[in-house]
Amino acid sequence: MLLEGGANVTVSDRHGATALHLAVRSGAPAHLIIALIGRGGACALDKRDARGVTPLCAAVKSANVDVTDVLLDEGASYVRTLLCEVPLGKST
């Protein structure tokens, strides 16, 4: 609904989290992540929040394989995720 209304998905909250961070953390399905990226969220693919977490890092931490795959397919940096101290082997 917010996307249809033209919500700005690139804005960060006071903790540095974008709509993409929040959607990934809340367990949003892959199709919503794709919609966010398509509406301007691509610039947030590698953005770190105040804790240094990228959306990909959050997806890996939550073991959300579908969203992890979407983020990687859309160009999220695997290297930046390695730097956020996530046990990558736990996502599979």
Secondary structure as GFF3:
##gff-version 3
##sequence-region A 1 92
A	DSSP	alpha_helix	19	25	.	.	.	ID=ss1
A	DSSP	alpha_helix	30	38	.	.	.	ID=ss2
A	DSSP	three_ten_helix	41	44	.	.	.	ID=ss3
A	DSSP	alpha_helix	55	61	.	.	.	ID=ss4
A	DSSP	alpha_helix	65	73	.	.	.	ID=ss5
A	DSSP	alpha_helix	78	82	.	.	.	ID=ss6
A	DSSP	three_ten_helix	88	91	.	.	.	ID=ss7
###
